[in-house]
């Protein structure tokens, strides 16, 4: 007889991380990997675009930033939708959108068409990322959440690096359009697998009052012990102050308890993407202008996102120490490393090592921020909190793309460009220090526990 009441997060915490959860992890990992591939692809094909269409560097800014506007819009819209309607459906639509639009981009005949299609691609990419982060976070035990979320997020820099290596090989053989065809076809193949196997978040289902049988069907895939449960609850520490107004979604992000943290998360992610997109979009061009052969410039630039695999170590540290401090130190070291890139242009060997080191530090810090946000917000607004951080941060990517174009127009030297970019990393580090101080002194009170539950009747 099914009479037992089961707290879903306690259940996930105490059970072994199952094959089913690893399946969810793998699907989210590949979503994020393809997100990284498609996001970075335009930077790797940029030199070929300039040559084939006869365009100057400043003209590239519009197409390089088009996807970023879409990324911002997709993230801002998808979070509230996912908190209301579920993570699974939003992910399916997102992957379909960015896969189809990226494949269509390969048929663009001019810069204007490519710009529009890259914007549509960005809408899908921006919707996919925060919901993949939220879904794996909600399937993870508390003690391993940052490690698993960061490990999944490693897919993004790996996908961006893979795009560079494949572009260096594919473009000489089949042209720049082949990179976009690949970036569109693979997500559509993954979509079919997702439709069959990807579950909805059990935390979301409990919070929204889904049927007991549907929740039980997911939990028994983790452990058969859930089969005896006749009711499901979700007790989580209430982290709002003055929650009596019933605020939900976006409004929660600006309650006194979250306000400073929300703003500092946005600032850190914004500055991180200023760095990432200014470098991932412009490094092949900057290195080529510094005297490197185009293929060498592309391969060295591809090492920058590859360094993001260090996020696994960062996640392990975040699960054990103050996460704000761990990431702040990462951004501080990133500033030093990026400055060093600007001093290494004359030595290809040294430049290779420094670019990889800078990429490891920067991507480790940046890839850790979604896990920090996912742990900061409660279930009912988690997707909104993560997606709005990513969405607002995307404007940093837009700023980074235009910033380097403007620096090039002003004819700043190679080392000067990297010095300017390094200051963004300092700002991100300072933002996280402020968040740490605010977290230590944030208002307490409000209701101690928020419990959602449903039962068999």
N, C-alpha and C positions, 0 to 999 in steps of 0.2 A: 504494500500500500504506500502511495507516494504522499507522505505528510511532512517530510523534512523540509525546513526552510534553509536555503543555501545563500550565503553572501558570495557573490560571484568573484569579487576581487580576492577575498580570503581563499576561495577555492583555487584561483589561478596562482596565488602565492604559495600554497602548500603542495600543489601537485607538480610532478616532474614536467619540465618543458617538453611537450609532446611532439610527435611527428606532425600532427595537424597544425600546431603553432609554428613549426619550422616551415610548413607549406605556406602559411600566411606570410611569414617572414620572407620566404623566397619570392613570392609574387610581388610583395611590396618592394623588395630589393630590385627586381627587374623593372618595375615601373619607374623607380627613381633612376636606375641606370640609363634607361631609354630617355628619360627626362633630361639627364645630363648630356647624353649624346646629341639629342635634337637641339638643346639650348646652345651648345658650343659649336655646332656644325657650321653656323654662318661665319664664325670667326676664322675657321680653317679654310673655308672656300673663298674668303674675302680677296686674297691676292689674285686668284683666278678670275673672280668677278671684275676686278679693276682692269685686268688685262683684256678680257673678252669684250666687255662693254665700254671700255675706254673712260672710266670714271676716276675722279680724284679722291684722295683719302677723306676730305671733309664731306663728300657726297655719300660716303659709306655710313655716316652716323645714323641716317634715317632708317636704313634697313637693319643695321646692327641693333638699334634700339626698338624697332617695331615689335619684336617678340617680347621685349621687356615690358612694354605698355600692356600687351596682352597678358603676360605673366602676372602683372599687378592686378589687372581687372579680374582675371580668373581666380586668383587667390582671394581677393576681397569678397567676391560673390559666392564662391564655393563653400567657404567655412560656415556661414549661417545656413546655407542650404543643407550641408551635411549634418549640422547639429539638429536641424528640424526633420529631415527626411532620411538620414542615414549615410554612412560613409561609403558603403558598397556601390550604390547606384550612382553617386557622384563620380566615383573612381571609374566606373565603366564608361560613362559618358565622356569623361576627360580623356581617357586613353584613345577612344574612338576619334575624338576631335583632333588631338594633336597628331595622331598617326595619319589620318586622312589628309589634313592640311599640309603636313610635311611632305607627303608623297606628291600632292598637287603642286608644291613649290618647285619641284624639279621641272615642271613644264612652263615656268614663268619665262616670258619673252623680254621683259624689261624690269628696271628697278622698281617702278611703281607697282607692278603686279606682285613682284617678290615681297615688297614691303607689306602689302595687304595680306598675303598668305602667311607671312611670318607673324603678323599680328594675330591671326586666327590660330596658328600653331601655338602661340604664347598663351592664348586663353585656355587651351587644353592642358598645356604644361603647368600653368599656374594653378589650375584646379586639382591636378593629380598629386603634386608634391605634398601639400599640407595634409591631405586626407590619407595618404600612405603613411605619413608620420603618425597621425592620430590613430589609425587602425592598429599598427604594430604596437604603439604605446599601450593601447587598451587591451591587447592580448598578452602583455608582458607582466611578469611578477614585479612587485615594487622594488625588490633588491637588485634586479637586473635590467630595469627599464632603460636607464641611460645607456648602458652598454649595448643592448639590443637595438635601441633606436639609432644610436650612432653607427653601429655596424651596418644597419640597413641603409642609412644615409650615405655610407661610403659608396653606394652605387652611383650617386651623382658625380663625384669627381672621377670615378673609374670610367663612367660612361663618357664624360667629357674628354678624358685622356684617350680612351679607345677611339673616339671620333678623330683625334689628331693623328694617331698611328694609322688608322684606316684611310683617312684623307690623304696622307702622304703617299700611300700605296695606290689608292684607287684613282685619284685625280689624274696622274700621268697616264694611266691606262684607259680610263673611261670618261674622264672629265668631271667637273664639279657637280653636275647633276646627279651622278651615281651616288654620291654621299647622301643626298636628300631622299632618293628612292629607297635606299637601305633604311634611313631613319624613319620612313613612313610605313614600310612594309612590315617590319618586325613588330611594332606595337599592335598592328591589326591582327597578327598571328597570336600575340599574347592575349589579346582581348577575348578570343574564343576560349582559351584556357581559364581566364579569370571568370568568365560568365558561368562556367560549370563548377568551379572549385572555390571561388572567393566568398567567404562568409561575411555577414554583417557583424559589427562589434557587439559583443554580448553586453557590455556596459551601456552602450547606447540603447539596446533593445530593452533592458530593464528600466532605464531612465524614462523611456517613452512608453512603457506599458505594453510591449509586444506580448503575444500569446506564450503561455508557459511551454507548450510543446515545441515551439520554434526555438526558444532559448535553450531548452533541454537538448534539442537535436545538435546544437553546436557544442555544448559543454561535454556531452558524452563522447565527442570526438577527441576531447582532451583527456578525459578519464571516465571510465564506466561508472564510477561512484556517483556521478551526477544523475544517474538514471533514477535514483530513489528520491530525488527532490520533488516536492510538490509545490514549492513556492520559491521565488528568487528575490533577493534583496541586494541593495548596493549601498553599503555604509561607507561614506568617505568623510574625512575631516572637513568641516565647513571652514573655508578660508575667506569668507566674505565678512566684512564689518558692516553692520547695519543693513543686512540683506532683507529686512522686512518689507522693502518696497517691491519685492518680487522680481527684481531685475534679472533679465536673461540675455544671453547672447552678447551682442556688442556692448550693451549698457553695463554689463558686469565688468568689462575690461577697464572701465573708468571709475569704478567704486573706489573709495579711499584706500582700501587694502591692496588694490592692484594698480592704482594709477601710476605711481613712480616706476614700478617694475615694468608695466606695459610700455611706458615712454622710453625707458632705457633699453628694453629688448628691441623696440623699433629702431632706436638710434644705433645700437650695435649691429643689427642685421643690415641696416641701410649702409653703414660705413663698410661692413664686410663685403657687400655687393659692389660698392664703388671700386674696391680693390679687385674683386674677382673679375668683373666684366671689363674693367679698363685694361686688365692684363690679358684675359683669355681672348678678347676681341682684337686687341692691338699688338700683342707681343709678336706674332708672326710678321706683321708689317714693320714694327720697330726694329726687330732683329735684322730683317732684310735691309732696312735703311742703314743699319750699323755695319753692313758689309758681309753678312752671312748669306750663303746660298739659300734660295727659297725652301728647298726640302729640309736643309739643316735647321733653318729658322722654325719650321713647322714642328719638327721632331723635338727640338728643345722646348718649345712652347707647350707641347703636349705633356711634358714632365711636370708642369705646374699643377694641373688638376690631379695628376696621378698621386701626388703626395697626400691626398685626402684620406688614404687608408689609415693614417694615424688617428683618426677619430675613434677607432675601437679602444685604443689606450686611453684617450680622453674620457670616453664613456665609463671605463672602469674606474678612473680617478674620480669622476663625478658621482658615482654611486658610493664613494667612500669618503670624499672630502667636500668642502664647500664648492659647489659647481660654478658659482659666479667667479670665484677666485681662479679656479682651474682655467676657465676660458679667457679671463682677463690677462693672465700670464701668457697664454698662447698668442693673443693679439699684440701684446707688448713685444714679444720676441719676433713676431711677424714684421713689425715696423723696422726692426734692425735688419732683417733678412732682405726685405724689399729694397731698402736703401743700398744694401750690398750688391744687388743685381745691377743697379745703375752704375756701379764702379767696375764691373767685370766684363764690359763689352769687348775688350781687346783680346780676351783669352777664352776660347771656345770651351776648353776643358773646365776651367773655373766657372764659367757662366752656366754650364750644364749642372754642376754640383749646386751652385747657389740657387738656381731656379727651382731645382727639386727640393732643396731645403726650405725655401720660401713657401713653396706650394704645400709642403707637409705641414708647416706651422699654420699658415693661413687657412687652409681647407679643414684642418683639424679643429681649429677654433670656430670657424663658420659652420661646419657641419654639426657642431655640438649645440648650437643655439636652438634648433627645433626641439631637441630633447629637453633642454632647459625650459622652454615655453610649455611643452606638453606636461611637464611635471608641475608647472606653476599654476595652471588653471584647472578648475573642476570639470567633471564630465560634461555638464550641460552646456558649457561654453568652450570646451577644449579645442574643438575643430576651428571655432571662430578665433580663439586666441592665437593658435598656431598660424592659421591662414592669414590673419590680418598682420601679424609680424612679417610673414613672408611677402604679403602684398605690398605693405608700406615699404618694406626693404627693397622691393624690386625697383622702386624709383631711384634707389642708390645705383642700381645697375644702369639705369638710363643716364643718370648723372655722370657715371664713370665713362660710359661710351662717348658722351658729348664732351666731357672734360678733356680726354686725350685728344680728341679732334681739335678742340680749342687750343690746347697746348702746342699741337703741331702747327696750327695756323699762326701762333705767336712765335714759332720757330725756337722753342725751348730745346735744349740739347738732350741727349739720351739719358744722362745721369740726372738731369734736372727733373725730367718727367717722373722718374722712379722716386725721387725725393718727395715730390708733391703727393704721389700716391701713398707713400709711407705714413704721411700725417693722418690719413683716414684710419689706419690701424691704431694709432695712438688714441684717437677719439673713441673707437669701439672699446678699447681697454678701459678708458676712463668711465664710459657709460656703465660697464659691468661692475666696476668698483662702487659707483653710486647705487646701483641696484642692490649690491650686497649690503651696503650700509642701510638702505631703506628696508630691506627684508629683516634686518636685525632689529629695526625700530618700528616695524609696521604695526598698525593698530590691532589689538586683539578684541575679543568679544564676539558678539553675534552668536549664532547657534552652534554648539560644539559638534554636532553630527548632522549630516544630511543623509537621510535614508530614503531610497526609492525601492519599491517592492511590488511584486505581483504574485498572486497565488492561483491555485488550480481552480478556484471557483470565482 
